[in-house]
Amino acid sequence: MGGFLIILVVLAAFWLLAVLPRRRRMQSHQAMQDSLEPGNEVITAGGLHGRIRSLENGEVRLEIAENVVVTVDRRAIAAVAREVPAPPEEAGEPS
């Protein structure tokens, strides 16, 4: 009976430490992809940065440079680009 209880505890710990966090990440990634709309600046899984021009039938038309539009699968969008504020510069003399 004691061995069975240990196996149950190990399985429960695995579930809490491995399966639940992965499921949460997948749900948040799916929510991000569902919220995409034209004009969003995104980053693809391949590292391309661009602005969404249109979304059609699971495909995204992405402008990666002026007058350069590529078509990628919607699932290839890894993240919506966010502008990161620059760190404040320290007052004083440069080193």
N, C-alpha and C positions, 0 to 999 in steps of 0.2 A: 504493500500500500504506500509506503514512504517513497519508493522509486517512482511510482505513478504521479505522486504529488510534485516531486521535483521536476518531472517532465512537463507537467502543466504550468509550473512557475516559469520554467525556461521558455516555453511557447508564449506565455503571456508577456514576458519581458521582450521577446523578439517582436511580437506584435506592436507593443508600445514604442519600441525604439527604432524599428525599421519600417513597418508597414504604414502606420498612421502618418508620420511626417511626409513620406513619399506621396500618399494619397492627398494630403493637404496641398503640397506643391503642385500636383497635377491639377487639382481643382482651381487653384489660383491662376495657373497658366492658362487653363481653358477659359476662365472668366476674362483674362486679359485679351485672349484672341477673339472672344465673342464681343468685346467692347471696341474693337478696331473700327475706325471710320476714316474716310478720306481726309487728308490733311495731317494725320498723325505722323510724327517722325518715328521710325522704327529701326530696329537692328535685326537682321536675319540670323539664322543659325550659322550661316557661312561667314558672317561678319560684315555684310554689306549694310551701309547706313543709307537711308533714303526716306522720302516722303510718299505716303500712300496717295495715289491718284484715283484709283477705283478698286472696288471689291466686287467680283462677279464669280459665281459658281465655284467657290472654294479657291479661287485664284486672286492674287493681289497684283495690281499694276503699280510698280514702285519706281519713282523717279530718283535715280541715284546721282545724276548730274543734270545740268541744264540741258533740256531736250534729249535726255537719255532715259528711256523708260524700259524696265525689264518686267517680265511676268514671273512671279514665284508662287508656289503653292502656299496657301494660307497657313498651313502647319509649319512652314519654314520661318515664320515670324517668331523670334525668340524673346523680344522685349520691346516695349515702347520706350524710346529715348527720352530721358529726362535731363534737363539742364542742371548741372551741378554748380552751385555757387562757388566762386573763387574764394580761397581762404584770405582773411584780412592780412594785409602786410603789416609787419611790425614797424613801429616808429623807431627811428634811430639811424645810426650810420651803418652802411653795408659792411659786411665782414670781409 
